[in-house]
Amino acid sequence: SSQVGSKFERPSPGRRPCSGAAVAAMGQCDSTSADKTSVPIETTLNISTEPIVMYYMPIAARGEVACMVAEIGGLNNFKVETEASDALKKEAGSPGALPLLVHGSLKITQSLAIVSYLMRIAPKYQNHSPAQQAKDLHIVAIFDDVIQGLAKVLFDPRMKSDPSFAGPAITEHADKWLAVIEGILPSSGFINGMEYPTAADFAMVVMIEGQTPFVGCWKMANYDPLKHAKLKALVERTKAVPSVKAYLSKTTTMNGNPFGLPS
């Protein structure tokens, strides 16, 4: 497949750049880069120019953050399909579950792998530091933990025989994880400390705004996730960003409700 290169800067290999001439004089770093944070090195990311296709159900769960990263991050060749063949699932390493992503010869499953890949190639995010990328995946992994607990309730056999168990179970799960999330969110700005939101912030928006499974479960349990003040403020800041606002105005999956959950 055809490829496109992307140039960025990396620290000089071997000896680290100096923070000042005095440190350079001690021989602990590269004196040619004194008072610089990085040395220009041409590095090419071999990114396929073929369409990026993600297969997922029309709901705002594990696939929605990936969609936001791709579209807000500037991947104009990204699209979503809802049906993947059994053969494609097998090639990508899935026994049947979605999401699944295809880009040129790359075929992968697992939501964290997909989000990580899209962040790595999206023009807006590809030059983020390893620490920033790790923080995004840290929060998205917690977001996935929240989904997993809610799905466990929704697909419990008791939902047919005695659905009254669901409210307390959802509340217990939400209190456990949202307290953890609230404790690590910033009081101002965005999670990665940048001037714009990233995947971590998108995950928080989906957790509050996404109908399936989130809003449906919050309604089922009469649970208010916005009682957590930092979470509420972060979601409001993120939704106010023009690119996020534009995405939310056109997405159909954010409000997808194929299971008929309360809305």
Stockholm file with secondary structure:
# STOCKHOLM 1.0

chainA/1-263         SSQVGSKFERPSPGRRPCSGAAVAAMGQCDSTSADKTSVPIETTLNISTEPIVMYYMPIAARGEVACMVAEIGGLNNFKVETEASDALKKEAGSPGALPLLVHGSLKITQSLAIVSYLMRIAPKYQNHSPAQQAKDLHIVAIFDDVIQGLAKVLFDPRMKSDPSFAGPAITEHADKWLAVIEGILPSSGFINGMEYPTAADFAMVVMIEGQTPFVGCWKMANYDPLKHAKLKALVERTKAVPSVKAYLSKTTTMNGNPFGLPS
#=GR chainA/1-263 SS CCEECCCCCBCCSSSCBCSSHHHHHTTSSBGGGTTCSCBCCCCCCCEECSCEEEECCSSSSTTHHHHHHHHHTTCTTEEEESCCCHHHHHHHTCSSCSCEEEETTEEEECHHHHHHHHHHHSTTTTTCCHHHHHHHHHHHHHHHHHHHHHHHHHTCTHHHHCGGGHHHHHHHHHHHHHHHHHHHSCSSSCTTSSSSCCHHHHHHHHHHHCIIIIIHHHHHTTCCGGGSHHHHHHHHHHHHSHHHHHHHHHCSGGGCCTTCCCC
#=GC SS_cons         CCEECCCCCBCCSSSCBCSSHHHHHTTSSBGGGTTCSCBCCCCCCCEECSCEEEECCSSSSTTHHHHHHHHHTTCTTEEEESCCCHHHHHHHTCSSCSCEEEETTEEEECHHHHHHHHHHHSTTTTTCCHHHHHHHHHHHHHHHHHHHHHHHHHTCTHHHHCGGGHHHHHHHHHHHHHHHHHHHSCSSSCTTSSSSCCHHHHHHHHHHHCIIIIIHHHHHTTCCGGGSHHHHHHHHHHHHSHHHHHHHHHCSGGGCCTTCCCC
//
